[in-house]
């Protein structure tokens, strides 16, 4: 049972990083989202950026690494996993991983739009979906 699952919508901060460790294939990716942060002294809206790292395993991660580029919008569902450990000084440390369970493509970023235009294609937003 997944005790916590989140939905995240954001744009890739950089190209996904495909890696192989032993017989495990995984992809690390960072999403950036902008949120309203109140108004400044002149009454203009302010935004703050939030970035989160995610990991996707096996074929799910391979699909993201193969098809997604910096700037592309992704819609992810991820499970939150606790990564707690004790450091060298004996202090308990707390961290979390966001493990992608499924995803959809949103709007393409600049790099993807240029790549598709060069091939004379249009982006089929949301067509490619994957689920673990």
QUIDA-V591946 format. One record per helix or strand. SS is the DSSP state (h for helix, s for strand). FROM is the first residue (numbers start at 1). LEN is the number of residues. If there is no record, write none. Layout:
# QUIDA-V591946
ss->SS from->FROM len->LEN
ss->SS from->FROM len->LEN
This chain:
# QUIDA-V591946
ss->s from->5 len->8
ss->s from->17 len->5
ss->s from->24 len->16
ss->s from->45 len->13
ss->h from->58 len->10
ss->s from->73 len->10
ss->s from->85 len->2
ss->s from->92 len->2
ss->s from->96 len->10
ss->h from->110 len->10
ss->s from->129 len->3
